[in-house]
Amino acid sequence: MKLGILGCRGIPNHYGGFEQFAEYLSKGLAERGMDVWVYNSHNHPYQNSEWNGVQIIHCYDPEFKIGSAGQFIYDFNCIIDSHKRNFDVIYQLGNTSSSLWYHFLPRKPYKICNMDGLEWMRSKYSSKIRKFLKYAERTAVRTNDLLIADSEAIQVYLQKTYQKTSVFIPYGATLFKEQDVTKLASFNLQPNTYFILIARFQPDNHIEEIIKGVLLSKTQLPILVIGNYQNSHGKYLFDTYHSDQIRFTGGIYNIDTLNQLRYFSKLYFHGHSSGGTNPSLLEAMASSAMICAHDNPFNRDVLQENGFFFNDENHIAEIILQQKNNIKNSVWINSNIERLHNIYNWEKVINTYFKLFNNISLK
């Protein structure tokens, strides 16, 4: 069975959630003997045609020149290329291009779409773009053979809004066990004496509210703000808040480094709010971090009650003041690890996909 994965910027991950997911899924499926192909942007740092048994196809991506609109051109280029690959299944990560390009998809392959979160709810978009994204969501529901929901809350939403069934398959995370406190030296940090957040710089990830909450708390502890801040929102935040306490590190993509920073942090802030299961939240759980997440149904769906939840900077300040002691809540941490074993387990996730794709190929 030949599988094509479209909709991410490429593997290995140098960008975000879908790329992380595609990296783990494609590698796991290839190890199980599946013929897996992943599309990469032409300027992705990894330029080889094969990675851990996964075939890589590079397609031109003008996003670096023209911004977000370039992603639609990149998706179109990938779809056109897919006509000559003879895929049995095409798995699309996200639905933002569906309303424009679904007519151009090859007819033969079975088409699956991971619906991701509720993109049309993102505050960074204008009202016109949000209407378009809502239309894209409806189009994806209508035109794909099967929908994947990575969150049970998204599965309920699809059923309630569109009366459309979907298959719930979450993301996974690998339990972090190789703690090494010496890795903090390069950041001039000591264990349990700093906060951390990892996110793309966009308003609906609530980075500014988290920074304001840290400042409002009057704590002397620093916060590491990890992510590529070279877009307009990131530059605004850097110019406004950068200091010895508010430390913008840029993007960090080494998973061991991120795990060490998460594990030894006092609090890990997770501000994502647009829906779906976010891989960085699972990785924080896997790193035994104390988590303070934006209060929304999607984050609660993952964490249950095993963390702090915030709505604004005042609430964040209150939580920080509550956490003046150095004791981590072992009940929360152990419960999160148990949920990783039972639900958000890469081995289970990949096996579920492997079975799903093989069943499709037998039809």
Secondary structure, DSSP 8 states (H G I E B T S, - for coil): -EEEEESSS-SS-SS-HHHHHHHHHHHHHHHTT-EEEEEEETT-S---SEETTEEEEEE--THHHHTTHHHHHHHHHHHHHHTTTT-SEEEEE-STTHHHHGGGS-SSSEEEEE--S-GGG-TTS-HHHHHHHHHHHHHHHHH-SEEEESSHHHHHHHHHHH----EE----B-------GGGGGGGT--TTS-EEEE--S-GGG-HHHHHHHHHHTT----EEEES---SHHHHHHHHHH-SSSEEEEE----HHHHHHHHHT-SEEEE---SSS--HHHHHHHHTT--EEEE-SHHHHHHHTTSSEEESSHHHHHHHHHHT-S----HHHHHHHHHHHHHTSBHHHHHHHHHHHHHHHHT-
